[in-house]
Amino acid sequence: MPGRARSARLSAALRVAAALAAALAPAALAPAASALPAAVPAHADGAAGAPAARLRADADPAEAAVLGEEHARAHARRRSAAAGTEDYPQTKRTASLASLAASQRETNAGFAAARFGRFAEFFPSPDFGVHAALLPTGKVLLFSFERVEIDPTKETGPTDRIGRTNAGRAYLWDPARGTGPGAFRKVEPPTVLMPDGTFAPRPAPFFCAGHAFLPNGMVGVFGGNTGGKGGSGARLSFVFDPWTETWFRNADMAVGRWYPSVVTVPDGRQIIMSGQSERGTGTPTPVVERFPALRHSVPWTPYEIPVGLAAERLRVDAPFRNDYPHLFSLRDGMVYGLGRDADQQWVFDPVKETRADLPRRPADFRGYGSAVPLPAGLRGPDSVLVLGGDPRDPNTYRLTGRRWTTEQPRAFGRTQDDTLILPDGTLLTVNGALSTRDYGHGPFNPKADLKYRQVELRDARGTWRLGPAQRLPRGYHSNALVLPDGRVLVTGDELQQIANDPDITDGMDGSIELYEPAYLHQGGGRPALDGVPGRELGYGERFVAATSTAAAVRRAVLLAPTTVTHAVNTSQRHLELAVAAVRAGSGGRVGAVELRTPPSAADAPPGYYMLFLLDAKGVPSTAKWVKLGRR
């Protein structure tokens, strides 16, 4: 008994110390101004209206006092994982993944890689990849949230949570280091105090934010989740610096945004629209903001790190009824805002700060589906292809100028799909589902129709055809991007990732698949791109790219890197470059191709692009990065 009493007193003391530490922590961290959500639950660290019981994934105060908050949270996550296997056992996850691997092999045996490409690798990731961005260093930024549940028949994310468990996380994947755990590095977001009634410090809950690239290669990230029933908008504003691999915080936005969209315009600034407000789901904001404000210079070089910069409100509004509209800056310099509602299609002038109506889009409301600015040769895009978002509608719809046309359909309708422009100018659709959490057998049921796992390919004539199946079905929160070596990274959908995790206790609760397009299976070698200028390239400027295979080069293209979430990818762009001259190497010297950059910033907003050289078969080189635009 005396031993137990001393233990109890020690435990109590540790808990008091932890409570004091938690109470004092906010004093050292200045919270940014932000409005409270409409209704703050009475109990911290729980869902709205939930009992005050501490979640299994939250840190134990006694452990935190001895081990530190992060170490204690790691212990709590392991306990949570062990408990979760009781509700959804590891044997079920392992068997499900094995079944998917078997059906993938059987299905893909009928698809020749030289015509359809192939899925080549599948490996664990420490993040769900709700957000993904290809950085100009060649690394991939993945970020999402700390899970609060590992039973895939329940909601995994902390959307409704108030307090510390409503937290974000981020990792870098370096493809040059392979596919093992050592290829990933945690880059935790800044610690913030959220205006949720608890002001508990936690890694910024910036999941379901919007993002786009700045001219200096940094990623601007805006919004996030303050918590409460259904989630509510946060005013958070950050940049991720790929050069120092560090997050930096800027001044809060004027309004909270949960599911906003962001696009980079010709002057290098970012236009931010929509998103659910601080009042919660069902209250999208019409306020349009610009980052940085005009009184600040645009971050242009890797040494210009935005810290504490403010956004500013534009005179125009954008009253989208639904979140995550597709935004595109086309060659006329205008921003085309294509809402999910058919009657909410607008064009914005970011300089004059005006809005004009576009014709009603064919078909009705569309959920999360993809949209792509179609390649237009030597100039920037002047049309957009809208596809997906409605499982009943396989058609694709093209906006050119101010006119809609119905284009060739895909094999079937799907939502939550991701469509990419490949280096050769063709399109690839991956991922998809019947609806937000339904893969064909009801919501929160990990079983899926095989068809949603099949890719679709669109050739230069606009014709679609089905291709091989990916390992996992991936719907809500799925993402994809093109890597500099021409492969495609596929990730996302935390429900499917935890339902098929080969070891739910190891901290690698996400997964990545790599797809090799058909151009990587044509036989023979690839064109070589041996060198590009290290300086900034002006518009309409001639420059030389070194290549030891000059005689094989037929085309040169710029492909913008992707930053994507929720099927919204505002950064995609594909431009052909004029080939002015080809010089074969001789006497041991490497050959060269002389190229010309696009004519204006409206054709290609300033920033980093991947340069590919292609041969007569459309086989691309491995890309090198070029910086387009001069201050």
Secondary structure, DSSP 4 states (H G I P E B T S, - for coil): -HHHHHHHHHHHHHHHHHHHHHHHGGGGS-PPP-PPPS---SSTTS-TT--SPPPTTSPPHHHHHHH-HHHHHHHHHHHHHHHHHHHS-HHHHHHHHHHHHHHHHHHHTTS-HHHH-EEEEEEEESS--SEEEE-TTS-EEEEEE--S---TTS--S-TT--STTS-EEEEEE-GGG-SSGGGEEE-PPPEEE-TTTT--EEE---TT-EEEE-TTS-EEEE--B--STT--BB--EEEEETTTTEEEE-PPPSS-BBS-EEEE-TTS-EEEE--B-TT-TT-B--EEEEES-TTSPPP-STT----SPPPEEEEEE---SSS--EEEE-TTSPEEEE-SSTT-EEEEETTTTEEEE-PPPSSS---S-EEEE--BTTB---EEEEE-S-TT---EEEEETTEEEEE---SS--BS-EEEE-TTS-EEEE--BSBTTBSSS-BT-----GGGGEEEEE-TTS-EEEEEEPSS---TTEEEEE-TTS-EEEEE-HHHHHHT-S-TTSS--EEEEEEE-GGGGSSS------B--SSEE-TT-EEEEEETTGGG--EEEEEPPPEEETTB-----EEE-EEEEEE---TT--EEEEEE--S-TTTS-SEEEEEEEE-TT-PBPPPEEEEE---
